[in-house]
Amino acid sequence: MTHTEIEITAELIRELLHDQHPDLADRPVTLGARGWDNQLWRLGDDLAVRLPWATESADTLLQKEHTWLPALAPHLPLPVPVPQRLGRPSERFPRPWIVTTWVQGEPADRAPATNAEASADALAAFLTALHRPAPAGAPSGRDRGGALADHAEGVVKGLASATELGLLPDPDAVRAVWDDAVAAPEWAGPPLWLHADLHPANVLTARGTFCGVIDFGDLCAGDPAWDLAAAWLLLPDGAVDRFYAAYEPTPDAATLRRARGCAVRQALGCIFIGEAGVHGRPGGKPTWGPPGQAALARLVSTPAVPPS
């Protein structure tokens, strides 16, 4: 991980706005969050500024959002941060940045969904709307949306490391879920639009259900199983079957199996980032660990394909 050598402050943001978007420079600026790739600063009541501060790839991710998200957002049933302005690299800040709409809500890693029916229906409606065939020029994922077998080495190493650290209560059962997913037939349909990063910190809640989805930096085209995995990380116990029943078109057995494998991979990532967050790693959050542990517990306690 790399970090910008320039300290990002409210004053810096006001200076950037004054230079490039002076009509926004007088708005109040307050820190929203420091994420894995970007910092988010609230700009007045309805806008936000996102600036890359860690990974080198963050520049490309922000520009990708600016290019594609405005056309997708109107068709989505949950609010998403719609890019409004693009900030150019400059002497003050040598990386691109964007101004987006602000989405109200609390991240699900801090305020998990509690209304099982409403949250399952909301997530299913969102992904049904998003998962449309992507155009030929759609971006490919950094490492998501493709065959699970391409990730086998990393996941197996992650499982071994988590086992050594005592982070998995039943590592053999988790490994069985992963192995079954890798053995499932690959996606044979057209590449579909994917959010590709639906972990609990990127989905917002209010009144027990989902009210928004943020951070589309990993937006790409590929296998919908990568997004369908989110049901295991985001929904309350007992809501996964309702989600899959509400999602259209109904996933086939192979897609359900691959989604479970994607969920294992995402859950491990949340657990490791949660553990790192405890020790102060920039971008890591201890609130990410519990959703990952809960997802693995759900996966190992349910069959690979829900009964019809």
C-alpha positions as CSV (number, residue, x, y, z in Angstrom):
1,M,0.0,0.0,0.0
2,T,1.2,3.5,-0.8
3,H,0.0,6.8,0.5
4,T,0.0,10.3,-0.8
5,E,2.7,12.4,0.8
6,I,0.3,15.4,0.9
7,E,-1.9,15.6,3.9
8,I,-5.5,15.8,2.9
9,T,-7.3,18.4,4.9
10,A,-10.5,20.5,4.6
11,E,-8.3,23.5,3.7
12,L,-6.7,21.6,0.9
13,I,-10.0,20.6,-0.5
14,R,-11.3,24.1,-0.4
15,E,-8.2,25.2,-2.3
16,L,-8.7,22.6,-4.9
17,L,-12.3,23.6,-5.4
18,H,-11.4,27.3,-5.5
19,D,-8.9,26.5,-8.3
20,Q,-11.0,24.2,-10.5
21,H,-14.7,24.4,-9.3
22,P,-15.0,27.8,-7.6
23,D,-18.8,27.7,-7.5
24,L,-18.4,24.9,-4.9
25,A,-15.6,26.4,-2.8
26,D,-17.7,28.1,-0.2
27,R,-19.5,25.0,0.9
28,P,-18.7,23.5,4.3
29,V,-16.2,20.7,4.2
30,T,-16.1,17.9,6.8
31,L,-14.4,14.5,6.9
32,G,-16.7,11.6,6.0
33,A,-14.4,8.5,6.0
34,R,-10.9,7.2,5.2
35,G,-11.4,4.2,3.1
36,W,-9.0,1.6,1.6
37,D,-8.4,3.5,-1.6
38,N,-9.9,7.0,-1.1
39,Q,-10.8,9.6,1.4
40,L,-14.4,10.9,1.4
41,W,-15.1,14.5,2.5
42,R,-18.6,15.8,2.7
43,L,-19.3,19.0,0.7
44,G,-22.3,20.8,2.0
45,D,-25.5,18.8,2.4
46,D,-25.7,17.0,-0.9
47,L,-22.2,16.5,-2.3
48,A,-18.9,14.8,-1.4
49,V,-15.3,15.0,-2.6
50,R,-13.4,11.7,-3.1
51,L,-9.6,11.8,-3.3
52,P,-7.2,8.9,-3.7
53,W,-4.9,8.6,-0.7
54,A,-3.6,5.0,-0.6
55,T,-3.4,2.5,-3.5
56,E,-1.9,3.6,-6.8
57,S,-4.9,2.1,-8.6
58,A,-7.3,4.6,-6.9
59,D,-6.7,7.2,-9.7
60,T,-8.0,4.8,-12.4
61,L,-10.9,3.7,-10.2
62,L,-12.2,7.2,-9.7
63,Q,-11.9,8.0,-13.4
64,K,-13.8,4.8,-14.2
65,E,-16.7,5.9,-11.9
66,H,-16.8,9.3,-13.6
67,T,-17.0,7.6,-17.0
68,W,-19.6,4.9,-16.4
69,L,-21.7,5.5,-13.3
70,P,-23.8,8.5,-14.5
71,A,-25.4,6.3,-17.2
72,L,-26.0,3.4,-14.8
73,A,-27.3,5.3,-11.8
74,P,-30.8,6.3,-13.1
75,H,-31.7,2.7,-13.6
76,L,-30.8,1.6,-10.1
77,P,-33.4,1.4,-7.3
78,L,-31.1,2.5,-4.5
79,P,-29.2,5.8,-4.3
80,V,-25.6,5.7,-5.5
81,P,-22.9,8.5,-5.5
82,V,-23.3,10.0,-9.0
83,P,-20.1,11.8,-10.2
84,Q,-20.7,15.5,-10.9
85,R,-17.2,17.0,-11.4
86,L,-13.8,15.6,-12.2
87,G,-10.8,17.2,-10.6
88,R,-7.5,17.4,-12.5
89,P,-4.1,16.6,-11.1
90,S,-2.3,19.8,-10.1
91,E,0.6,21.1,-8.2
92,R,-1.5,21.2,-5.0
93,F,-2.6,17.6,-5.5
94,P,-1.0,15.5,-8.2
95,R,-3.8,13.0,-8.6
96,P,-7.3,13.1,-10.1
97,W,-10.3,13.4,-7.7
98,I,-14.1,13.7,-8.1
99,V,-17.1,15.4,-6.7
100,T,-20.1,13.2,-6.3
101,T,-23.6,13.3,-4.8
102,W,-23.7,12.4,-1.1
103,V,-25.7,9.3,-0.2
104,Q,-27.4,9.3,3.2
105,G,-27.1,6.2,5.4
106,E,-24.8,4.3,7.8
107,P,-22.3,1.7,6.5
108,A,-23.5,-1.8,7.1
109,D,-20.3,-2.8,8.9
110,R,-21.4,-0.4,11.7
111,A,-25.1,-0.7,11.3
112,P,-26.0,-4.1,9.9
113,A,-29.4,-4.7,8.2
114,T,-31.9,-6.2,10.7
115,N,-35.1,-6.4,8.7
116,A,-34.6,-9.7,6.9
117,E,-37.4,-9.4,4.4
118,A,-36.9,-5.8,3.4
119,S,-33.2,-6.0,3.1
120,A,-33.3,-9.2,1.0
121,D,-35.8,-7.6,-1.3
122,A,-33.9,-4.4,-1.5
123,L,-30.6,-6.1,-2.4
124,A,-32.3,-8.4,-4.9
125,A,-34.0,-5.5,-6.6
126,F,-30.7,-3.5,-6.8
127,L,-28.7,-6.4,-8.3
128,T,-31.5,-7.4,-10.7
129,A,-31.4,-3.8,-12.0
130,L,-27.6,-3.6,-12.2
131,H,-26.9,-7.1,-13.7
132,R,-27.5,-6.2,-17.3
133,P,-25.3,-7.1,-20.3
134,A,-22.3,-4.7,-20.3
135,P,-21.2,-3.0,-23.6
136,A,-18.1,-4.2,-25.4
137,G,-16.0,-1.3,-23.9
138,A,-16.9,-2.0,-20.3
139,P,-14.0,-2.3,-17.9
140,S,-12.7,-5.6,-16.7
141,G,-12.2,-6.2,-13.0
142,R,-8.8,-5.9,-11.3
143,D,-9.2,-9.4,-10.2
144,R,-13.0,-10.0,-10.0
145,G,-15.7,-11.1,-12.3
146,G,-13.8,-14.0,-13.8
147,A,-13.2,-17.7,-13.1
148,L,-12.8,-18.7,-9.4
149,A,-10.0,-21.1,-10.3
150,D,-7.8,-18.1,-11.1
151,H,-8.0,-17.2,-7.4
152,A,-7.5,-20.7,-5.9
153,E,-3.9,-20.2,-4.9
154,G,-4.6,-17.0,-3.0
155,V,-7.7,-18.3,-1.3
156,V,-6.1,-21.5,-0.2
157,K,-3.1,-19.6,1.2
158,G,-5.6,-17.2,3.0
159,L,-7.4,-20.2,4.5
160,A,-4.2,-21.6,5.8
161,S,-3.1,-18.3,7.3
162,A,-6.4,-17.7,8.9
163,T,-6.4,-21.2,10.3
164,E,-2.9,-20.7,11.8
165,L,-4.0,-17.5,13.4
166,G,-7.1,-19.2,14.9
167,L,-9.5,-17.0,12.9
168,L,-11.6,-19.9,11.5
169,P,-13.7,-22.1,13.9
170,D,-14.1,-24.8,11.2
171,P,-11.5,-24.4,8.5
172,D,-12.2,-27.8,6.9
173,A,-15.9,-26.9,6.3
174,V,-14.9,-23.5,4.8
175,R,-12.4,-25.2,2.5
176,A,-15.2,-27.6,1.4
177,V,-17.4,-24.7,0.4
178,W,-14.5,-23.2,-1.6
179,D,-13.6,-26.4,-3.3
180,D,-17.2,-27.1,-4.3
181,A,-17.5,-23.5,-5.8
182,V,-14.3,-24.0,-7.8
183,A,-15.6,-27.3,-9.2
184,A,-18.8,-25.6,-10.4
185,P,-19.2,-24.9,-14.1
186,E,-18.1,-21.4,-15.1
187,W,-20.4,-18.6,-16.1
188,A,-21.5,-19.1,-19.8
189,G,-23.6,-16.1,-20.2
190,P,-22.7,-12.6,-21.4
191,P,-20.5,-10.4,-19.1
192,L,-22.9,-8.5,-16.8
193,W,-22.3,-5.2,-15.1
194,L,-21.0,-5.9,-11.6
195,H,-20.4,-3.6,-8.6
196,A,-17.7,-6.2,-7.6
197,D,-17.0,-4.9,-4.1
198,L,-20.2,-5.3,-2.1
199,H,-18.7,-5.7,1.3
200,P,-20.5,-4.2,4.3
201,A,-18.7,-0.9,4.4
202,N,-19.9,-0.2,0.8
203,V,-23.6,-0.7,1.5
204,L,-25.6,1.8,3.6
205,T,-28.5,1.1,5.9
206,A,-31.3,3.0,7.5
207,R,-34.2,1.7,9.6
208,G,-32.9,-1.8,9.4
209,T,-32.6,-2.1,5.6
210,F,-30.5,-1.0,2.8
211,C,-30.7,2.6,1.6
212,G,-27.7,3.1,-0.7
213,V,-24.7,1.6,-2.3
214,I,-21.3,3.4,-2.6
215,D,-17.8,3.0,-4.0
216,F,-18.1,1.7,-7.5
217,G,-14.4,1.8,-8.1
218,D,-14.3,-1.9,-9.0
219,L,-17.2,-1.6,-11.4
220,C,-16.7,-4.2,-14.2
221,A,-18.3,-6.8,-16.4
222,G,-18.3,-10.5,-15.6
223,D,-19.9,-13.3,-13.7
224,P,-22.9,-12.2,-11.5
225,A,-21.9,-14.7,-8.8
226,W,-19.3,-12.2,-7.7
227,D,-22.1,-9.8,-6.6
228,L,-24.6,-12.5,-5.5
229,A,-22.0,-13.5,-2.9
230,A,-22.9,-10.3,-1.1
231,A,-26.1,-11.9,0.3
232,W,-24.0,-14.0,2.7
233,L,-22.1,-11.0,4.0
234,L,-24.9,-8.4,4.1
235,L,-28.1,-10.0,5.1
236,P,-29.4,-11.1,8.5
237,D,-29.6,-14.8,9.3
238,G,-32.3,-16.6,7.4
239,A,-32.6,-14.0,4.6
240,V,-30.4,-15.6,1.9
241,D,-33.1,-17.9,0.4
242,R,-35.5,-15.0,0.1
243,F,-32.9,-12.9,-1.6
244,Y,-32.2,-15.6,-4.2
245,A,-35.9,-16.1,-4.7
246,A,-36.4,-12.4,-5.4
247,Y,-33.4,-11.9,-7.7
248,E,-34.2,-12.2,-11.4
249,P,-33.5,-14.3,-13.3
250,T,-33.4,-17.1,-10.8
251,P,-29.8,-18.2,-10.5
252,D,-29.0,-21.8,-11.6
253,A,-27.3,-24.3,-9.3
254,A,-23.8,-23.6,-10.7
255,T,-24.1,-19.8,-10.1
256,L,-25.3,-20.4,-6.5
257,R,-22.2,-22.6,-5.9
258,R,-19.8,-20.0,-7.4
259,A,-21.5,-17.3,-5.3
260,R,-20.7,-19.2,-2.2
261,G,-17.0,-19.5,-3.2
262,C,-16.9,-15.7,-3.9
263,A,-18.4,-15.2,-0.5
264,V,-15.6,-17.2,1.1
265,R,-13.1,-15.1,-0.6
266,Q,-14.8,-11.8,0.4
267,A,-15.3,-13.0,4.0
268,L,-11.6,-13.9,4.3
269,G,-10.7,-10.4,3.0
270,C,-13.0,-8.8,5.6
271,I,-11.6,-10.9,8.4
272,F,-8.0,-10.1,7.5
273,I,-8.7,-6.4,7.0
274,G,-10.6,-6.4,10.3
275,E,-7.6,-7.9,12.1
276,A,-5.2,-5.4,10.5
277,G,-7.5,-2.6,11.4
278,V,-7.2,-3.5,15.1
279,H,-3.5,-2.9,14.8
280,G,-4.0,0.5,13.0
281,R,-3.3,-0.5,9.4
282,P,-4.5,2.5,7.2
283,G,-7.8,1.7,5.6
284,G,-8.4,-1.4,7.7
285,K,-11.4,-1.5,10.1
286,P,-12.1,-3.9,13.0
287,T,-15.8,-3.6,12.1
288,W,-15.1,-5.6,8.9
289,G,-14.2,-8.8,10.8
290,P,-17.6,-9.7,12.4
291,P,-19.5,-9.7,9.1
292,G,-16.9,-11.9,7.5
293,Q,-17.1,-14.4,10.4
294,A,-20.9,-14.4,10.3
295,A,-20.8,-15.0,6.5
296,L,-18.5,-18.1,7.0
297,A,-20.8,-19.4,9.7
298,R,-23.8,-19.1,7.4
299,L,-22.0,-20.8,4.5
300,V,-20.8,-23.8,6.4
301,S,-24.3,-24.4,8.0
302,T,-26.3,-24.4,4.8
303,P,-26.2,-26.7,1.7
304,A,-24.5,-25.7,-1.5
305,V,-27.8,-25.3,-3.3
306,P,-30.9,-24.3,-1.4
307,P,-33.9,-26.7,-1.7
308,S,-36.4,-25.7,-4.4
